[in-house]
Amino acid sequence: MEIIDITNDGKLDLVVLNTAGNSVSVLRGNGNGTFALAETYPGRHQPTRMDVFQVFNTLLGRIVTANTGSNSIWYLAAGQRVIRNRRSTFP
């Protein structure tokens, strides 16, 4: 679990790795200590590690998972107050 302003709206968000569900959930912060309902994004098979970070000075967030079941890395781009539906896996 990570707490970061992943959507660049000035409010802290909660990002959760769902190992059993093979997904990542983002709960957007409401700015008052509460969170909106989870938005769940399907990932790859058996994600075991997650890192959430902002790229350089762009304030664009990235969520990256390492997946043991598919021997891959998955990432999701975020920023500009939205989670973009750009997902990639390597290899």
N, C-alpha and C positions, 0 to 999 in steps of 0.2 A: 504494500500500500504506500502511496506517495501523496503528499499534499503540495500542490503547486498551482499557480495560475496558468493552467494549460491553454485556456481559451483567450488569454490576453484581454480580459475585461476588468481587471483590477480586483477580482474576487478570487479567493483561494478555492481550488477544486480538489476533489478526492479522486484518485485514480487507483483502481483495485484490479489485481491480477486474479482471474478465476481459473485456477489450474484444472479443476474437475470439469468446468464448463468450456474449456478451450477458448477463452475470451478475455477481454479487458472491459471493465465498466468505468465510466466517468460519471461522477456525481458533481454537477456544476454547483458552485457556491452561490448562495443567495445574498451574501454580504452581511448577514446578521448571525452567523454561526450555524445556520442550517443549510441543508443541501436539497437540490431538486431530485426528482426520481432518477435512477440510474439509466444511462444510455449505454447499452452493451454492444460491443463490436466483436464479431467473430474473429478468432485468431487461428493459429495453427495447432497441430496435435501436441498435447502435453507441454504447455508453456511452463517453465520452471523458474525463470528469472525475469525481472522487469526493471527497466530504467526509464525515467521520465526526465526530460531536460529541455532547455530552450537553446536554439541554434544561434550562436554568436550574438549579435546585437539586433537580430531581426524580430525577437519576441515570438517567433514561431515555435510552438511546442512539438516535441516528438515523443512518442511512446514506443519503446523497443522491447521485444521479448525474445528470449532464447528458448527454443522448443526442442526438448530431447526426443519426443516421439517422432518428429519429422526431420530432425537434424538440420534445423533451419533457424534463421533470424527473421522476425516479422516487425514491421514498423507502421505506425499510423501518424499522419501529419495533423497538426492542430494549429489554430491561430485565427486572428481576426474574428474572434467571438464565435467561431464554429469549429466543429471537428470535421475536417475534410475527409471525404470518402476515398482517400488515396492510401491504399494498402499495398505493400510489396513484401515478398518473401525472398530470401536468399538461402540457399541456391534454388 
